[in-house]
Amino acid sequence: MGKLSIIKEFWDFLKIRKKIWLAPIVIVLLLLGLIIVATSNTALAPFIYALF
């Protein structure tokens, strides 16, 4: 199973269960997590933490 199949399965779950409204929440949480991980060991970290 690849990453794309997991994403497709999750999307199908959201459609079948009529939980499409959860998609923007999940996307925002993933993006915030990616920003935190990407900037945790760089010189940008103090600036990112100042935003939150």
PDBQT receptor file of N, H, CA, C and O in Angstrom, charges set to zero:
ATOM      1  N   MET A   1       0.840  -1.191   0.000  1.00  0.00    +0.000 N 
ATOM      2  CA  MET A   1       0.000   0.000   0.000  1.00  0.00    +0.000 C 
ATOM      3  C   MET A   1       0.877   1.243   0.000  1.00  0.00    +0.000 C 
ATOM      4  O   MET A   1       1.784   1.388   0.820  1.00  0.00    +0.000 OA
ATOM      5  N   GLY A   2       0.594   2.106  -0.907  1.00  0.00    +0.000 N 
ATOM      6  H   GLY A   2      -0.143   1.989  -1.573  1.00  0.00    +0.000 HD
ATOM      7  CA  GLY A   2       1.340   3.348  -0.965  1.00  0.00    +0.000 C 
ATOM      8  C   GLY A   2       0.618   4.451  -0.224  1.00  0.00    +0.000 C 
ATOM      9  O   GLY A   2      -0.489   4.271   0.284  1.00  0.00    +0.000 OA
ATOM     10  N   LYS A   3       1.271   5.592  -0.174  1.00  0.00    +0.000 N 
ATOM     11  H   LYS A   3       2.170   5.738  -0.586  1.00  0.00    +0.000 HD
ATOM     12  CA  LYS A   3       0.673   6.736   0.506  1.00  0.00    +0.000 C 
ATOM     13  C   LYS A   3      -0.583   7.218  -0.224  1.00  0.00    +0.000 C 
ATOM     14  O   LYS A   3      -1.537   7.676   0.406  1.00  0.00    +0.000 OA
ATOM     15  N   LEU A   4      -0.576   7.112  -1.543  1.00  0.00    +0.000 N 
ATOM     16  H   LEU A   4       0.199   6.740  -2.055  1.00  0.00    +0.000 HD
ATOM     17  CA  LEU A   4      -1.734   7.570  -2.302  1.00  0.00    +0.000 C 
ATOM     18  C   LEU A   4      -2.951   6.706  -2.034  1.00  0.00    +0.000 C 
ATOM     19  O   LEU A   4      -4.072   7.215  -2.026  1.00  0.00    +0.000 OA
ATOM     20  N   SER A   5      -2.763   5.426  -1.818  1.00  0.00    +0.000 N 
ATOM     21  H   SER A   5      -1.853   5.013  -1.824  1.00  0.00    +0.000 HD
ATOM     22  CA  SER A   5      -3.911   4.564  -1.543  1.00  0.00    +0.000 C 
ATOM     23  C   SER A   5      -4.511   4.880  -0.170  1.00  0.00    +0.000 C 
ATOM     24  O   SER A   5      -5.722   4.768   0.018  1.00  0.00    +0.000 OA
ATOM     25  N   ILE A   6      -3.673   5.269   0.778  1.00  0.00    +0.000 N 
ATOM     26  H   ILE A   6      -2.689   5.360   0.625  1.00  0.00    +0.000 HD
ATOM     27  CA  ILE A   6      -4.177   5.648   2.097  1.00  0.00    +0.000 C 
ATOM     28  C   ILE A   6      -4.998   6.925   1.987  1.00  0.00    +0.000 C 
ATOM     29  O   ILE A   6      -6.061   7.041   2.597  1.00  0.00    +0.000 OA
ATOM     30  N   ILE A   7      -4.506   7.874   1.216  1.00  0.00    +0.000 N 
ATOM     31  H   ILE A   7      -3.643   7.779   0.721  1.00  0.00    +0.000 HD
ATOM     32  CA  ILE A   7      -5.228   9.129   1.020  1.00  0.00    +0.000 C 
ATOM     33  C   ILE A   7      -6.551   8.870   0.316  1.00  0.00    +0.000 C 
ATOM     34  O   ILE A   7      -7.576   9.443   0.688  1.00  0.00    +0.000 OA
ATOM     35  N   LYS A   8      -6.537   8.008  -0.704  1.00  0.00    +0.000 N 
ATOM     36  H   LYS A   8      -5.705   7.543  -1.006  1.00  0.00    +0.000 HD
ATOM     37  CA  LYS A   8      -7.772   7.687  -1.432  1.00  0.00    +0.000 C 
ATOM     38  C   LYS A   8      -8.773   6.985  -0.513  1.00  0.00    +0.000 C 
ATOM     39  O   LYS A   8      -9.968   7.280  -0.555  1.00  0.00    +0.000 OA
ATOM     40  N   GLU A   9      -8.291   6.064   0.309  1.00  0.00    +0.000 N 
ATOM     41  H   GLU A   9      -7.321   5.824   0.343  1.00  0.00    +0.000 HD
ATOM     42  CA  GLU A   9      -9.171   5.355   1.234  1.00  0.00    +0.000 C 
ATOM     43  C   GLU A   9      -9.777   6.317   2.258  1.00  0.00    +0.000 C 
ATOM     44  O   GLU A   9     -10.957   6.207   2.589  1.00  0.00    +0.000 OA
ATOM     45  N   PHE A  10      -8.980   7.252   2.756  1.00  0.00    +0.000 N 
ATOM     46  H   PHE A  10      -8.021   7.342   2.488  1.00  0.00    +0.000 HD
ATOM     47  CA  PHE A  10      -9.493   8.250   3.703  1.00  0.00    +0.000 C 
ATOM     48  C   PHE A  10     -10.542   9.135   3.034  1.00  0.00    +0.000 C 
ATOM     49  O   PHE A  10     -11.575   9.439   3.630  1.00  0.00    +0.000 OA
ATOM     50  N   TRP A  11     -10.274   9.547   1.790  1.00  0.00    +0.000 N 
ATOM     51  H   TRP A  11      -9.435   9.300   1.305  1.00  0.00    +0.000 HD
ATOM     52  CA  TRP A  11     -11.230  10.382   1.058  1.00  0.00    +0.000 C 
ATOM     53  C   TRP A  11     -12.537   9.622   0.827  1.00  0.00    +0.000 C 
ATOM     54  O   TRP A  11     -13.618  10.193   0.970  1.00  0.00    +0.000 OA
ATOM     55  N   ASP A  12     -12.445   8.342   0.472  1.00  0.00    +0.000 N 
ATOM     56  H   ASP A  12     -11.567   7.878   0.355  1.00  0.00    +0.000 HD
ATOM     57  CA  ASP A  12     -13.648   7.531   0.290  1.00  0.00    +0.000 C 
ATOM     58  C   ASP A  12     -14.426   7.401   1.598  1.00  0.00    +0.000 C 
ATOM     59  O   ASP A  12     -15.656   7.450   1.596  1.00  0.00    +0.000 OA
ATOM     60  N   PHE A  13     -13.723   7.238   2.704  1.00  0.00    +0.000 N 
ATOM     61  H   PHE A  13     -12.724   7.198   2.706  1.00  0.00    +0.000 HD
ATOM     62  CA  PHE A  13     -14.364   7.178   4.014  1.00  0.00    +0.000 C 
ATOM     63  C   PHE A  13     -15.137   8.466   4.288  1.00  0.00    +0.000 C 
ATOM     64  O   PHE A  13     -16.281   8.423   4.742  1.00  0.00    +0.000 OA
ATOM     65  N   LEU A  14     -14.508   9.622   4.010  1.00  0.00    +0.000 N 
ATOM     66  H   LEU A  14     -13.579   9.658   3.641  1.00  0.00    +0.000 HD
ATOM     67  CA  LEU A  14     -15.180  10.900   4.244  1.00  0.00    +0.000 C 
ATOM     68  C   LEU A  14     -16.424  11.045   3.377  1.00  0.00    +0.000 C 
ATOM     69  O   LEU A  14     -17.445  11.557   3.836  1.00  0.00    +0.000 OA
ATOM     70  N   LYS A  15     -16.344  10.596   2.129  1.00  0.00    +0.000 N 
ATOM     71  H   LYS A  15     -15.514  10.179   1.757  1.00  0.00    +0.000 HD
ATOM     72  CA  LYS A  15     -17.498  10.702   1.234  1.00  0.00    +0.000 C 
ATOM     73  C   LYS A  15     -18.624   9.785   1.665  1.00  0.00    +0.000 C 
ATOM     74  O   LYS A  15     -19.785  10.195   1.688  1.00  0.00    +0.000 OA
ATOM     75  N   ILE A  16     -18.296   8.543   2.008  1.00  0.00    +0.000 N 
ATOM     76  H   ILE A  16     -17.354   8.209   1.990  1.00  0.00    +0.000 HD
ATOM     77  CA  ILE A  16     -19.323   7.569   2.370  1.00  0.00    +0.000 C 
ATOM     78  C   ILE A  16     -20.012   7.959   3.671  1.00  0.00    +0.000 C 
ATOM     79  O   ILE A  16     -21.232   7.842   3.785  1.00  0.00    +0.000 OA
ATOM     80  N   ARG A  17     -19.250   8.415   4.641  1.00  0.00    +0.000 N 
ATOM     81  H   ARG A  17     -18.259   8.509   4.548  1.00  0.00    +0.000 HD
ATOM     82  CA  ARG A  17     -19.805   8.764   5.952  1.00  0.00    +0.000 C 
ATOM     83  C   ARG A  17     -20.356  10.190   5.997  1.00  0.00    +0.000 C 
ATOM     84  O   ARG A  17     -20.816  10.643   7.045  1.00  0.00    +0.000 OA
ATOM     85  N   LYS A  18     -20.312  10.896   4.869  1.00  0.00    +0.000 N 
ATOM     86  H   LYS A  18     -19.939  10.528   4.018  1.00  0.00    +0.000 HD
ATOM     87  CA  LYS A  18     -20.800  12.281   4.769  1.00  0.00    +0.000 C 
ATOM     88  C   LYS A  18     -20.071  13.210   5.747  1.00  0.00    +0.000 C 
ATOM     89  O   LYS A  18     -20.687  14.045   6.410  1.00  0.00    +0.000 OA
ATOM     90  N   LYS A  19     -18.776  13.048   5.820  1.00  0.00    +0.000 N 
ATOM     91  H   LYS A  19     -18.276  12.369   5.282  1.00  0.00    +0.000 HD
ATOM     92  CA  LYS A  19     -17.942  13.866   6.705  1.00  0.00    +0.000 C 
ATOM     93  C   LYS A  19     -16.971  14.737   5.910  1.00  0.00    +0.000 C 
ATOM     94  O   LYS A  19     -15.845  14.976   6.347  1.00  0.00    +0.000 OA
ATOM     95  N   ILE A  20     -17.406  15.204   4.754  1.00  0.00    +0.000 N 
ATOM     96  H   ILE A  20     -18.320  15.010   4.399  1.00  0.00    +0.000 HD
ATOM     97  CA  ILE A  20     -16.544  16.022   3.898  1.00  0.00    +0.000 C 
ATOM     98  C   ILE A  20     -16.091  17.289   4.624  1.00  0.00    +0.000 C 
ATOM     99  O   ILE A  20     -15.021  17.821   4.328  1.00  0.00    +0.000 OA
ATOM    100  N   TRP A  21     -16.889  17.774   5.562  1.00  0.00    +0.000 N 
ATOM    101  H   TRP A  21     -17.759  17.342   5.803  1.00  0.00    +0.000 HD
ATOM    102  CA  TRP A  21     -16.529  18.993   6.286  1.00  0.00    +0.000 C 
ATOM    103  C   TRP A  21     -15.260  18.808   7.114  1.00  0.00    +0.000 C 
ATOM    104  O   TRP A  21     -14.661  19.797   7.537  1.00  0.00    +0.000 OA
ATOM    105  N   LEU A  22     -14.836  17.569   7.356  1.00  0.00    +0.000 N 
ATOM    106  H   LEU A  22     -15.322  16.765   7.013  1.00  0.00    +0.000 HD
ATOM    107  CA  LEU A  22     -13.606  17.328   8.109  1.00  0.00    +0.000 C 
ATOM    108  C   LEU A  22     -12.348  17.519   7.258  1.00  0.00    +0.000 C 
ATOM    109  O   LEU A  22     -11.258  17.695   7.802  1.00  0.00    +0.000 OA
ATOM    110  N   ALA A  23     -12.486  17.487   5.948  1.00  0.00    +0.000 N 
ATOM    111  H   ALA A  23     -13.371  17.344   5.506  1.00  0.00    +0.000 HD
ATOM    112  CA  ALA A  23     -11.326  17.574   5.064  1.00  0.00    +0.000 C 
ATOM    113  C   ALA A  23     -10.517  18.866   5.270  1.00  0.00    +0.000 C 
ATOM    114  O   ALA A  23      -9.294  18.784   5.385  1.00  0.00    +0.000 OA
ATOM    115  N   PRO A  24     -11.139  20.052   5.322  1.00  0.00    +0.000 N 
ATOM    116  CA  PRO A  24     -10.326  21.263   5.539  1.00  0.00    +0.000 C 
ATOM    117  C   PRO A  24      -9.601  21.263   6.887  1.00  0.00    +0.000 C 
ATOM    118  O   PRO A  24      -8.485  21.772   6.989  1.00  0.00    +0.000 OA
ATOM    119  N   ILE A  25     -10.220  20.705   7.906  1.00  0.00    +0.000 N 
ATOM    120  H   ILE A  25     -11.127  20.292   7.824  1.00  0.00    +0.000 HD
ATOM    121  CA  ILE A  25      -9.594  20.648   9.223  1.00  0.00    +0.000 C 
ATOM    122  C   ILE A  25      -8.359  19.762   9.170  1.00  0.00    +0.000 C 
ATOM    123  O   ILE A  25      -7.309  20.122   9.702  1.00  0.00    +0.000 OA
ATOM    124  N   VAL A  26      -8.482  18.611   8.534  1.00  0.00    +0.000 N 
ATOM    125  H   VAL A  26      -9.335  18.318   8.102  1.00  0.00    +0.000 HD
ATOM    126  CA  VAL A  26      -7.358  17.684   8.427  1.00  0.00    +0.000 C 
ATOM    127  C   VAL A  26      -6.237  18.297   7.608  1.00  0.00    +0.000 C 
ATOM    128  O   VAL A  26      -5.067  18.157   7.964  1.00  0.00    +0.000 OA
ATOM    129  N   ILE A  27      -6.567  18.966   6.531  1.00  0.00    +0.000 N 
ATOM    130  H   ILE A  27      -7.517  19.080   6.242  1.00  0.00    +0.000 HD
ATOM    131  CA  ILE A  27      -5.553  19.587   5.669  1.00  0.00    +0.000 C 
ATOM    132  C   ILE A  27      -4.795  20.675   6.426  1.00  0.00    +0.000 C 
ATOM    133  O   ILE A  27      -3.570  20.753   6.337  1.00  0.00    +0.000 OA
ATOM    134  N   VAL A  28      -5.509  21.510   7.164  1.00  0.00    +0.000 N 
ATOM    135  H   VAL A  28      -6.505  21.448   7.236  1.00  0.00    +0.000 HD
ATOM    136  CA  VAL A  28      -4.856  22.581   7.926  1.00  0.00    +0.000 C 
ATOM    137  C   VAL A  28      -3.950  21.994   9.005  1.00  0.00    +0.000 C 
ATOM    138  O   VAL A  28      -2.835  22.476   9.202  1.00  0.00    +0.000 OA
ATOM    139  N   LEU A  29      -4.410  20.969   9.698  1.00  0.00    +0.000 N 
ATOM    140  H   LEU A  29      -5.316  20.577   9.538  1.00  0.00    +0.000 HD
ATOM    141  CA  LEU A  29      -3.574  20.340  10.725  1.00  0.00    +0.000 C 
ATOM    142  C   LEU A  29      -2.320  19.720  10.123  1.00  0.00    +0.000 C 
ATOM    143  O   LEU A  29      -1.240  19.825  10.706  1.00  0.00    +0.000 OA
ATOM    144  N   LEU A  30      -2.446  19.077   8.969  1.00  0.00    +0.000 N 
ATOM    145  H   LEU A  30      -3.323  18.992   8.496  1.00  0.00    +0.000 HD
ATOM    146  CA  LEU A  30      -1.283  18.502   8.309  1.00  0.00    +0.000 C 
ATOM    147  C   LEU A  30      -0.299  19.579   7.872  1.00  0.00    +0.000 C 
ATOM    148  O   LEU A  30       0.911  19.408   8.019  1.00  0.00    +0.000 OA
ATOM    149  N   LEU A  31      -0.804  20.685   7.337  1.00  0.00    +0.000 N 
ATOM    150  H   LEU A  31      -1.787  20.824   7.218  1.00  0.00    +0.000 HD
ATOM    151  CA  LEU A  31       0.077  21.776   6.919  1.00  0.00    +0.000 C 
ATOM    152  C   LEU A  31       0.798  22.409   8.108  1.00  0.00    +0.000 C 
ATOM    153  O   LEU A  31       1.990  22.705   8.024  1.00  0.00    +0.000 OA
ATOM    154  N   LEU A  32       0.085  22.617   9.210  1.00  0.00    +0.000 N 
ATOM    155  H   LEU A  32      -0.883  22.377   9.278  1.00  0.00    +0.000 HD
ATOM    156  CA  LEU A  32       0.740  23.166  10.401  1.00  0.00    +0.000 C 
ATOM    157  C   LEU A  32       1.808  22.223  10.930  1.00  0.00    +0.000 C 
ATOM    158  O   LEU A  32       2.886  22.663  11.329  1.00  0.00    +0.000 OA
ATOM    159  N   GLY A  33       1.517  20.935  10.936  1.00  0.00    +0.000 N 
ATOM    160  H   GLY A  33       0.641  20.577  10.612  1.00  0.00    +0.000 HD
ATOM    161  CA  GLY A  33       2.515  19.957  11.366  1.00  0.00    +0.000 C 
ATOM    162  C   GLY A  33       3.724  19.957  10.464  1.00  0.00    +0.000 C 
ATOM    163  O   GLY A  33       4.855  19.862  10.939  1.00  0.00    +0.000 OA
ATOM    164  N   LEU A  34       3.500  20.063   9.166  1.00  0.00    +0.000 N 
ATOM    165  H   LEU A  34       2.581  20.141   8.780  1.00  0.00    +0.000 HD
ATOM    166  CA  LEU A  34       4.600  20.102   8.209  1.00  0.00    +0.000 C 
ATOM    167  C   LEU A  34       5.457  21.352   8.406  1.00  0.00    +0.000 C 
ATOM    168  O   LEU A  34       6.683  21.280   8.322  1.00  0.00    +0.000 OA
ATOM    169  N   ILE A  35       4.828  22.488   8.664  1.00  0.00    +0.000 N 
ATOM    170  H   ILE A  35       3.832  22.547   8.731  1.00  0.00    +0.000 HD
ATOM    171  CA  ILE A  35       5.583  23.724   8.895  1.00  0.00    +0.000 C 
ATOM    172  C   ILE A  35       6.429  23.603  10.156  1.00  0.00    +0.000 C 
ATOM    173  O   ILE A  35       7.590  24.012  10.169  1.00  0.00    +0.000 OA
ATOM    174  N   ILE A  36       5.857  23.047  11.206  1.00  0.00    +0.000 N 
ATOM    175  H   ILE A  36       4.914  22.715  11.196  1.00  0.00    +0.000 HD
ATOM    176  CA  ILE A  36       6.599  22.908  12.465  1.00  0.00    +0.000 C 
ATOM    177  C   ILE A  36       7.782  21.963  12.297  1.00  0.00    +0.000 C 
ATOM    178  O   ILE A  36       8.877  22.243  12.785  1.00  0.00    +0.000 OA
ATOM    179  N   VAL A  37       7.567  20.854  11.615  1.00  0.00    +0.000 N 
ATOM    180  H   VAL A  37       6.678  20.626  11.219  1.00  0.00    +0.000 HD
ATOM    181  CA  VAL A  37       8.660  19.893  11.419  1.00  0.00    +0.000 C 
ATOM    182  C   VAL A  37       9.736  20.475  10.507  1.00  0.00    +0.000 C 
ATOM    183  O   VAL A  37      10.928  20.293  10.755  1.00  0.00    +0.000 OA
ATOM    184  N   ALA A  38       9.323  21.167   9.464  1.00  0.00    +0.000 N 
ATOM    185  H   ALA A  38       8.354  21.315   9.262  1.00  0.00    +0.000 HD
ATOM    186  CA  ALA A  38      10.285  21.695   8.495  1.00  0.00    +0.000 C 
ATOM    187  C   ALA A  38      11.140  22.819   9.077  1.00  0.00    +0.000 C 
ATOM    188  O   ALA A  38      12.284  23.005   8.663  1.00  0.00    +0.000 OA
ATOM    189  N   THR A  39      10.600  23.558  10.019  1.00  0.00    +0.000 N 
ATOM    190  H   THR A  39       9.670  23.408  10.355  1.00  0.00    +0.000 HD
ATOM    191  CA  THR A  39      11.341  24.711  10.543  1.00  0.00    +0.000 C 
ATOM    192  C   THR A  39      11.860  24.494  11.956  1.00  0.00    +0.000 C 
ATOM    193  O   THR A  39      12.340  25.440  12.581  1.00  0.00    +0.000 OA
ATOM    194  N   SER A  40      11.778  23.296  12.468  1.00  0.00    +0.000 N 
ATOM    195  H   SER A  40      11.388  22.528  11.961  1.00  0.00    +0.000 HD
ATOM    196  CA  SER A  40      12.181  23.070  13.862  1.00  0.00    +0.000 C 
ATOM    197  C   SER A  40      13.690  23.213  14.067  1.00  0.00    +0.000 C 
ATOM    198  O   SER A  40      14.120  23.602  15.153  1.00  0.00    +0.000 OA
ATOM    199  N   ASN A  41      14.490  22.914  13.069  1.00  0.00    +0.000 N 
ATOM    200  H   ASN A  41      14.141  22.599  12.187  1.00  0.00    +0.000 HD
ATOM    201  CA  ASN A  41      15.947  22.975  13.231  1.00  0.00    +0.000 C 
ATOM    202  C   ASN A  41      16.590  24.047  12.367  1.00  0.00    +0.000 C 
ATOM    203  O   ASN A  41      17.767  23.937  12.023  1.00  0.00    +0.000 OA
ATOM    204  N   THR A  42      15.855  25.060  12.019  1.00  0.00    +0.000 N 
ATOM    205  H   THR A  42      14.899  25.149  12.299  1.00  0.00    +0.000 HD
ATOM    206  CA  THR A  42      16.413  26.107  11.172  1.00  0.00    +0.000 C 
ATOM    207  C   THR A  42      16.440  27.433  11.925  1.00  0.00    +0.000 C 
ATOM    208  O   THR A  42      15.970  27.530  13.059  1.00  0.00    +0.000 OA
ATOM    209  N   ALA A  43      16.990  28.436  11.283  1.00  0.00    +0.000 N 
ATOM    210  H   ALA A  43      17.372  28.357  10.362  1.00  0.00    +0.000 HD
ATOM    211  CA  ALA A  43      17.032  29.769  11.872  1.00  0.00    +0.000 C 
ATOM    212  C   ALA A  43      15.659  30.436  11.844  1.00  0.00    +0.000 C 
ATOM    213  O   ALA A  43      15.463  31.474  12.477  1.00  0.00    +0.000 OA
ATOM    214  N   LEU A  44      14.710  29.853  11.118  1.00  0.00    +0.000 N 
ATOM    215  H   LEU A  44      14.868  29.010  10.604  1.00  0.00    +0.000 HD
ATOM    216  CA  LEU A  44      13.360  30.420  11.051  1.00  0.00    +0.000 C 
ATOM    217  C   LEU A  44      12.508  30.060  12.264  1.00  0.00    +0.000 C 
ATOM    218  O   LEU A  44      11.451  30.658  12.466  1.00  0.00    +0.000 OA
ATOM    219  N   ALA A  45      12.937  29.111  13.065  1.00  0.00    +0.000 N 
ATOM    220  H   ALA A  45      13.795  28.625  12.901  1.00  0.00    +0.000 HD
ATOM    221  CA  ALA A  45      12.147  28.622  14.182  1.00  0.00    +0.000 C 
ATOM    222  C   ALA A  45      11.672  29.748  15.120  1.00  0.00    +0.000 C 
ATOM    223  O   ALA A  45      10.494  29.757  15.476  1.00  0.00    +0.000 OA
ATOM    224  N   PRO A  46      12.519  30.685  15.534  1.00  0.00    +0.000 N 
ATOM    225  CA  PRO A  46      12.019  31.748  16.435  1.00  0.00    +0.000 C 
ATOM    226  C   PRO A  46      10.915  32.591  15.811  1.00  0.00    +0.000 C 
ATOM    227  O   PRO A  46      10.014  33.054  16.510  1.00  0.00    +0.000 OA
ATOM    228  N   PHE A  47      10.982  32.790  14.499  1.00  0.00    +0.000 N 
ATOM    229  H   PHE A  47      11.714  32.414  13.931  1.00  0.00    +0.000 HD
ATOM    230  CA  PHE A  47       9.954  33.589  13.841  1.00  0.00    +0.000 C 
ATOM    231  C   PHE A  47       8.629  32.834  13.726  1.00  0.00    +0.000 C 
ATOM    232  O   PHE A  47       7.559  33.423  13.877  1.00  0.00    +0.000 OA
ATOM    233  N   ILE A  48       8.704  31.532  13.459  1.00  0.00    +0.000 N 
ATOM    234  H   ILE A  48       9.573  31.053  13.337  1.00  0.00    +0.000 HD
ATOM    235  CA  ILE A  48       7.502  30.719  13.369  1.00  0.00    +0.000 C 
ATOM    236  C   ILE A  48       6.839  30.636  14.748  1.00  0.00    +0.000 C 
ATOM    237  O   ILE A  48       5.619  30.765  14.849  1.00  0.00    +0.000 OA
ATOM    238  N   TYR A  49       7.616  30.425  15.800  1.00  0.00    +0.000 N 
ATOM    239  H   TYR A  49       8.607  30.320  15.718  1.00  0.00    +0.000 HD
ATOM    240  CA  TYR A  49       7.055  30.294  17.136  1.00  0.00    +0.000 C 
ATOM    241  C   TYR A  49       6.451  31.615  17.609  1.00  0.00    +0.000 C 
ATOM    242  O   TYR A  49       5.529  31.616  18.424  1.00  0.00    +0.000 OA
ATOM    243  N   ALA A  50       6.959  32.730  17.109  1.00  0.00    +0.000 N 
ATOM    244  H   ALA A  50       7.708  32.729  16.447  1.00  0.00    +0.000 HD
ATOM    245  CA  ALA A  50       6.399  34.025  17.484  1.00  0.00    +0.000 C 
ATOM    246  C   ALA A  50       4.999  34.207  16.905  1.00  0.00    +0.000 C 
ATOM    247  O   ALA A  50       4.194  34.959  17.454  1.00  0.00    +0.000 OA
ATOM    248  N   LEU A  51       4.704  33.530  15.810  1.00  0.00    +0.000 N 
ATOM    249  H   LEU A  51       5.357  32.918  15.363  1.00  0.00    +0.000 HD
ATOM    250  CA  LEU A  51       3.370  33.638  15.219  1.00  0.00    +0.000 C 
ATOM    251  C   LEU A  51       2.325  32.933  16.078  1.00  0.00    +0.000 C 
ATOM    252  O   LEU A  51       1.162  33.336  16.083  1.00  0.00    +0.000 OA
ATOM    253  N   PHE A  52       2.709  31.912  16.785  1.00  0.00    +0.000 N 
ATOM    254  H   PHE A  52       3.654  31.584  16.781  1.00  0.00    +0.000 HD
ATOM    255  CA  PHE A  52       1.751  31.136  17.570  1.00  0.00    +0.000 C 
ATOM    256  C   PHE A  52       1.883  31.504  19.020  1.00  0.00    +0.000 C 
ATOM    257  O   PHE A  52       1.165  30.965  19.862  1.00  0.00    +0.000 OA
TER     258      PHE A  52
